[in-house]
Amino acid sequence: MQPAAGEAGGAATGGLDARTRTAVLRQAWSVGIATGAYGISFGALGVASGLDVWQTCALSLLMFTGGSQFAFVGVIGAGGTGVAAIATATLLGVRNGLYGLQVSEFLHDRGWQRGVAAHLTIDESTAVGIAQPTVRASQVGFWQTGIAVFIFWNLFTLAGALLGNALGDPRRWGLDAAAAAAFVALLWPRLRSRDAAATAAAAVVLTVVVAPWAPAGIPVLVAALAAVAVGLLPPTPSPSPAPSPSFPPAEIDVARTTRRAFGSQRQSRGRATPMEPEERPNAEASADEEHPR
């Protein structure tokens, strides 16, 4: 995504029209609230797996990547070692590094802002950022979504950790579907081309096959293979329009046309114009018709 001249100027001055800014903010904070609400599930599961409230909250503050956090507490809750939990969480966090490559196309922060941007590079902030029509809108979408998710994810993590077993099974509240619904809302407008639809269909099939037996977060990585597979396919040539019937241009004797044009001008001035040799037989034929012998 390369900024046009107007977009580059708007990004430098922070310019974004009010209507676009309102739409981006609405989208960013809607996704932030829907995703953050799922943090209550993580808080409850963290305490249930043997972590205390502050350890659970520290994971959300410092790790801040949902799939890796669920994988970490899942390994701990199943009796695994800390090394195994960290290795599993790190494997799932690799995708955030891939997101960074995409985000770097419209984010050009330096210094401490670059570090903050790296911490906020998650599924939701990346999705909202790349869904915007301009570079400036992508920047606003990324930062606003990242901030919104960070705030609500940590608040609901604390709430879930404090309430603990009083919530029962967090999945019965339907909070696990909130984040998925937010992603579907972001994805749906982008499924206009044949390649995008094929990628989405292949990702759904892979996820359905892998999800029942794979740990949390692995289906996301496997579904990414669908994009790789579609990208390796040769492009489908677009059908060319049927050629319109064309007729050969009439042959024009330029010399004859020029002589006739000049001859017409001389006749209009009252001067006699000698006829061309090839035209005399026609002239004689006309004279014979007018005065038959």
MIKOLKOL-198478 format. One record per residue (C-alpha): residue number from 0; x, y, z. Coordinates in nm, 2 decimals, m for minus. Example, Ala and Ser with C-alpha at 12.3 -4.5 7.8 and 13.67 -1.06 7.14 Angstrom:
BEGIN
(atom 0,(1.23,m0.45,0.78)),
(atom 1,(1.37,m0.11,0.71)),
This chain:
BEGIN
(atom 0,(0.00,0.00,0.00)),
(atom 1,(0.17,0.31,m0.12)),
(atom 2,(0.04,0.66,m0.02)),
(atom 3,(m0.06,0.89,m0.29)),
(atom 4,(0.05,1.25,m0.29)),
(atom 5,(m0.26,1.37,m0.11)),
(atom 6,(m0.25,1.08,0.14)),
(atom 7,(0.11,1.15,0.22)),
(atom 8,(0.04,1.51,0.30)),
(atom 9,(m0.26,1.41,0.51)),
(atom 10,(m0.05,1.16,0.70)),
(atom 11,(0.21,1.42,0.77)),
(atom 12,(m0.03,1.68,0.90)),
(atom 13,(m0.26,1.43,1.08)),
(atom 14,(m0.54,1.51,0.83)),
(atom 15,(m0.83,1.28,0.81)),
(atom 16,(m1.18,1.39,0.73)),
(atom 17,(m1.44,1.37,1.01)),
(atom 18,(m1.66,1.11,0.84)),
(atom 19,(m1.37,0.87,0.77)),
(atom 20,(m1.22,0.92,1.12)),
(atom 21,(m1.56,0.85,1.29)),
(atom 22,(m1.60,0.53,1.08)),
(atom 23,(m1.25,0.41,1.17)),
(atom 24,(m1.29,0.49,1.54)),
(atom 25,(m1.63,0.31,1.55)),
(atom 26,(m1.48,0.00,1.39)),
(atom 27,(m1.17,0.00,1.61)),
(atom 28,(m1.34,0.04,1.94)),
(atom 29,(m1.62,m0.21,1.85)),
(atom 30,(m1.35,m0.47,1.78)),
(atom 31,(m1.17,m0.37,2.09)),
(atom 32,(m1.47,m0.41,2.31)),
(atom 33,(m1.58,m0.74,2.15)),
(atom 34,(m1.22,m0.89,2.18)),
(atom 35,(m1.15,m0.74,2.53)),
(atom 36,(m1.47,m0.90,2.67)),
(atom 37,(m1.32,m1.24,2.59)),
(atom 38,(m1.04,m1.15,2.84)),
(atom 39,(m1.28,m1.25,3.12)),
(atom 40,(m1.26,m1.60,3.00)),
(atom 41,(m0.88,m1.60,3.01)),
(atom 42,(m0.88,m1.45,3.36)),
(atom 43,(m1.10,m1.73,3.49)),
(atom 44,(m0.91,m2.00,3.31)),
(atom 45,(m0.57,m1.86,3.44)),
(atom 46,(m0.68,m1.88,3.80)),
(atom 47,(m0.83,m2.22,3.74)),
(atom 48,(m0.50,m2.35,3.60)),
(atom 49,(m0.32,m2.27,3.92)),
(atom 50,(m0.20,m1.91,3.86)),
(atom 51,(m0.29,m1.64,4.11)),
(atom 52,(m0.46,m1.31,4.01)),
(atom 53,(m0.15,m1.11,3.96)),
(atom 54,(0.03,m1.37,3.76)),
(atom 55,(m0.27,m1.40,3.53)),
(atom 56,(m0.29,m1.02,3.49)),
(atom 57,(0.09,m1.00,3.42)),
(atom 58,(0.04,m1.24,3.13)),
(atom 59,(m0.22,m1.01,2.98)),
(atom 60,(0.00,m0.70,3.04)),
(atom 61,(0.33,m0.84,2.92)),
(atom 62,(0.25,m1.12,2.67)),
(atom 63,(m0.07,m0.96,2.53)),
(atom 64,(m0.15,m1.21,2.26)),
(atom 65,(m0.46,m1.42,2.33)),
(atom 66,(m0.37,m1.74,2.15)),
(atom 67,(m0.03,m1.76,2.32)),
(atom 68,(m0.18,m1.68,2.66)),
(atom 69,(m0.44,m1.96,2.63)),
(atom 70,(m0.18,m2.20,2.52)),
(atom 71,(0.04,m2.11,2.81)),
(atom 72,(m0.23,m2.16,3.08)),
(atom 73,(m0.34,m2.47,2.90)),
(atom 74,(0.00,m2.64,2.93)),
(atom 75,(0.03,m2.52,3.29)),
(atom 76,(m0.32,m2.65,3.37)),
(atom 77,(m0.24,m2.99,3.22)),
(atom 78,(0.06,m3.02,3.44)),
(atom 79,(0.33,m2.93,3.19)),
(atom 80,(0.65,m2.75,3.27)),
(atom 81,(0.72,m2.38,3.24)),
(atom 82,(0.96,m2.45,2.95)),
(atom 83,(0.70,m2.64,2.76)),
(atom 84,(0.44,m2.36,2.82)),
(atom 85,(0.68,m2.09,2.70)),
(atom 86,(0.78,m2.29,2.39)),
(atom 87,(0.42,m2.34,2.30)),
(atom 88,(0.33,m1.98,2.35)),
(atom 89,(0.64,m1.87,2.15)),
(atom 90,(0.55,m2.09,1.86)),
(atom 91,(0.20,m1.93,1.84)),
(atom 92,(0.35,m1.58,1.88)),
(atom 93,(0.55,m1.62,1.56)),
(atom 94,(0.24,m1.50,1.36)),
(atom 95,(0.27,m1.16,1.52)),
(atom 96,(0.61,m1.12,1.36)),
(atom 97,(0.45,m1.19,1.02)),
(atom 98,(0.19,m0.93,1.10)),
(atom 99,(0.47,m0.68,1.16)),
(atom 100,(0.58,m0.72,0.80)),
(atom 101,(0.24,m0.61,0.69)),
(atom 102,(0.20,m0.33,0.94)),
(atom 103,(0.54,m0.18,0.85)),
(atom 104,(0.39,m0.08,0.51)),
(atom 105,(0.19,0.20,0.67)),
(atom 106,(0.35,0.25,1.01)),
(atom 107,(0.68,0.44,1.01)),
(atom 108,(0.73,0.51,1.38)),
(atom 109,(1.07,0.54,1.54)),
(atom 110,(1.21,0.52,1.90)),
(atom 111,(0.98,0.42,2.18)),
(atom 112,(0.67,0.44,1.95)),
(atom 113,(0.82,0.15,1.75)),
(atom 114,(0.84,m0.06,2.06)),
(atom 115,(0.48,0.02,2.16)),
(atom 116,(0.36,m0.06,1.81)),
(atom 117,(0.54,m0.39,1.82)),
(atom 118,(0.36,m0.47,2.15)),
(atom 119,(0.02,m0.38,2.00)),
(atom 120,(0.07,m0.58,1.68)),
(atom 121,(m0.19,m0.85,1.73)),
(atom 122,(m0.46,m1.01,1.51)),
(atom 123,(m0.72,m0.74,1.57)),
(atom 124,(m0.50,m0.43,1.52)),
(atom 125,(m0.35,m0.57,1.21)),
(atom 126,(m0.69,m0.66,1.06)),
(atom 127,(m0.84,m0.32,1.12)),
(atom 128,(m0.53,m0.14,1.00)),
(atom 129,(m0.50,m0.32,0.66)),
(atom 130,(m0.88,m0.29,0.60)),
(atom 131,(m0.87,0.09,0.57)),
(atom 132,(m0.87,0.27,0.23)),
(atom 133,(m0.58,0.52,0.30)),
(atom 134,(m0.25,0.51,0.48)),
(atom 135,(m0.36,0.77,0.74)),
(atom 136,(m0.68,0.57,0.81)),
(atom 137,(m0.47,0.26,0.85)),
(atom 138,(m0.25,0.43,1.10)),
(atom 139,(m0.55,0.55,1.31)),
(atom 140,(m0.72,0.21,1.28)),
(atom 141,(m0.41,0.02,1.40)),
(atom 142,(m0.34,0.25,1.70)),
(atom 143,(m0.70,0.29,1.81)),
(atom 144,(m0.77,m0.09,1.79)),
(atom 145,(m0.45,m0.18,1.97)),
(atom 146,(m0.52,0.06,2.25)),
(atom 147,(m0.88,m0.04,2.28)),
(atom 148,(m0.80,m0.41,2.29)),
(atom 149,(m0.52,m0.36,2.54)),
(atom 150,(m0.74,m0.16,2.78)),
(atom 151,(m1.04,m0.39,2.77)),
(atom 152,(m0.84,m0.72,2.75)),
(atom 153,(m0.66,m0.63,3.07)),
(atom 154,(m0.97,m0.50,3.25)),
(atom 155,(m1.17,m0.81,3.18)),
(atom 156,(m0.87,m1.03,3.26)),
(atom 157,(m0.87,m0.88,3.60)),
(atom 158,(m1.24,m0.92,3.64)),
(atom 159,(m1.23,m1.29,3.53)),
(atom 160,(m0.94,m1.36,3.77)),
(atom 161,(m1.12,m1.20,4.06)),
(atom 162,(m1.45,m1.37,4.00)),
(atom 163,(m1.28,m1.70,3.92)),
(atom 164,(m1.51,m2.00,3.97)),
(atom 165,(m1.81,m1.78,4.03)),
(atom 166,(m1.84,m1.75,3.65)),
(atom 167,(m1.85,m2.12,3.59)),
(atom 168,(m1.74,m2.22,3.24)),
(atom 169,(m1.67,m1.89,3.06)),
(atom 170,(m1.76,m2.04,2.72)),
(atom 171,(m2.13,m2.06,2.82)),
(atom 172,(m2.15,m1.68,2.81)),
(atom 173,(m2.06,m1.69,2.44)),
(atom 174,(m1.76,m1.46,2.49)),
(atom 175,(m1.54,m1.69,2.28)),
(atom 176,(m1.76,m1.62,1.98)),
(atom 177,(m1.74,m1.24,2.02)),
(atom 178,(m1.39,m1.22,1.88)),
(atom 179,(m1.47,m1.46,1.59)),
(atom 180,(m1.78,m1.25,1.50)),
(atom 181,(m1.56,m0.93,1.50)),
(atom 182,(m1.32,m1.10,1.26)),
(atom 183,(m1.60,m1.21,1.03)),
(atom 184,(m1.73,m0.86,1.01)),
(atom 185,(m1.38,m0.73,0.91)),
(atom 186,(m1.33,m1.01,0.66)),
(atom 187,(m1.66,m1.02,0.48)),
(atom 188,(m1.62,m0.69,0.28)),
(atom 189,(m1.29,m0.81,0.14)),
(atom 190,(m1.42,m1.13,m0.02)),
(atom 191,(m1.50,m0.98,m0.35)),
(atom 192,(m1.24,m1.14,m0.57)),
(atom 193,(m1.22,m1.50,m0.67)),
(atom 194,(m0.88,m1.55,m0.50)),
(atom 195,(m1.00,m1.40,m0.17)),
(atom 196,(m1.31,m1.62,m0.17)),
(atom 197,(m1.10,m1.93,m0.25)),
(atom 198,(m0.85,m1.85,0.03)),
(atom 199,(m1.13,m1.80,0.28)),
(atom 200,(m1.30,m2.13,0.18)),
(atom 201,(m0.97,m2.33,0.21)),
(atom 202,(m0.89,m2.17,0.55)),
(atom 203,(m1.23,m2.27,0.68)),
(atom 204,(m1.19,m2.63,0.57)),
(atom 205,(m0.84,m2.65,0.72)),
(atom 206,(m0.96,m2.50,1.05)),
(atom 207,(m1.26,m2.74,1.08)),
(atom 208,(m1.03,m3.04,1.02)),
(atom 209,(m0.75,m2.92,1.26)),
(atom 210,(m0.95,m2.76,1.54)),
(atom 211,(m1.09,m3.07,1.71)),
(atom 212,(m0.74,m3.21,1.80)),
(atom 213,(m0.49,m2.92,1.78)),
(atom 214,(m0.41,m2.70,2.08)),
(atom 215,(m0.53,m2.34,2.09)),
(atom 216,(m0.38,m2.11,1.83)),
(atom 217,(m0.25,m2.39,1.60)),
(atom 218,(m0.56,m2.38,1.37)),
(atom 219,(m0.48,m2.02,1.30)),
(atom 220,(m0.13,m2.11,1.18)),
(atom 221,(m0.26,m2.40,0.97)),
(atom 222,(m0.53,m2.18,0.81)),
(atom 223,(m0.26,m1.94,0.70)),
(atom 224,(m0.13,m2.22,0.47)),
(atom 225,(m0.44,m2.16,0.26)),
(atom 226,(m0.31,m1.81,0.16)),
(atom 227,(0.02,m1.96,0.08)),
(atom 228,(m0.14,m2.23,m0.14)),
(atom 229,(m0.36,m1.98,m0.33)),
(atom 230,(m0.06,m1.75,m0.37)),
(atom 231,(0.14,m2.03,m0.54)),
(atom 232,(m0.13,m2.10,m0.79)),
(atom 233,(m0.08,m1.95,m1.14)),
(atom 234,(m0.30,m1.65,m1.20)),
(atom 235,(m0.62,m1.71,m1.39)),
(atom 236,(m0.62,m1.51,m1.71)),
(atom 237,(m0.91,m1.28,m1.75)),
(atom 238,(m1.13,m1.35,m2.05)),
(atom 239,(m1.04,m1.10,m2.33)),
(atom 240,(m1.33,m0.92,m2.50)),
(atom 241,(m1.44,m1.04,m2.84)),
(atom 242,(m1.27,m0.84,m3.12)),
(atom 243,(m1.50,m0.60,m3.29)),
(atom 244,(m1.54,m0.63,m3.67)),
(atom 245,(m1.30,m0.41,m3.85)),
(atom 246,(m1.29,m0.30,m4.21)),
(atom 247,(m0.97,m0.23,m4.41)),
(atom 248,(m0.92,0.14,m4.47)),
(atom 249,(m0.99,0.26,m4.82)),
(atom 250,(m0.69,0.31,m5.03)),
(atom 251,(m0.64,0.68,m5.10)),
(atom 252,(m0.43,0.82,m5.38)),
(atom 253,(m0.28,1.12,m5.20)),
(atom 254,(m0.13,1.27,m5.52)),
(atom 255,(m0.45,1.26,m5.71)),
(atom 256,(m0.65,1.40,m5.42)),
(atom 257,(m0.40,1.69,m5.38)),
(atom 258,(m0.41,1.78,m5.75)),
(atom 259,(m0.79,1.78,m5.75)),
(atom 260,(m0.80,2.01,m5.45)),
(atom 261,(m0.56,2.26,m5.61)),
(atom 262,(m0.75,2.22,m5.93)),
(atom 263,(m1.08,2.32,m5.76)),
(atom 264,(m0.92,2.63,m5.61)),
(atom 265,(m0.79,2.74,m5.96)),
(atom 266,(m1.13,2.69,m6.12)),
(atom 267,(m1.29,2.90,m5.85)),
(atom 268,(m1.05,3.18,m5.94)),
(atom 269,(m1.14,3.16,m6.31)),
(atom 270,(m0.84,2.99,m6.43)),
(atom 271,(m0.84,2.69,m6.66)),
(atom 272,(m0.71,2.37,m6.52)),
(atom 273,(m0.57,2.11,m6.75)),
(atom 274,(m0.73,1.77,m6.69)),
(atom 275,(m0.52,1.48,m6.58)),
(atom 276,(m0.44,1.23,m6.85)),
(atom 277,(m0.64,0.95,m6.69)),
(atom 278,(m0.94,1.18,m6.66)),
(atom 279,(m0.96,1.28,m7.03)),
(atom 280,(m1.13,0.97,m7.16)),
(atom 281,(m1.41,1.03,m6.91)),
(atom 282,(m1.43,1.40,m7.02)),
(atom 283,(m1.44,1.30,m7.39)),
(atom 284,(m1.71,1.04,m7.31)),
(atom 285,(m1.92,1.31,m7.15)),
(atom 286,(m1.88,1.54,m7.45)),
(atom 287,(m1.99,1.26,m7.69)),
(atom 288,(m2.30,1.21,m7.48)),
(atom 289,(m2.39,1.58,m7.49)),
(atom 290,(m2.31,1.61,m7.87)),
(atom 291,(m2.37,1.28,m8.03)),
(atom 292,(m2.20,1.24,m8.37)),
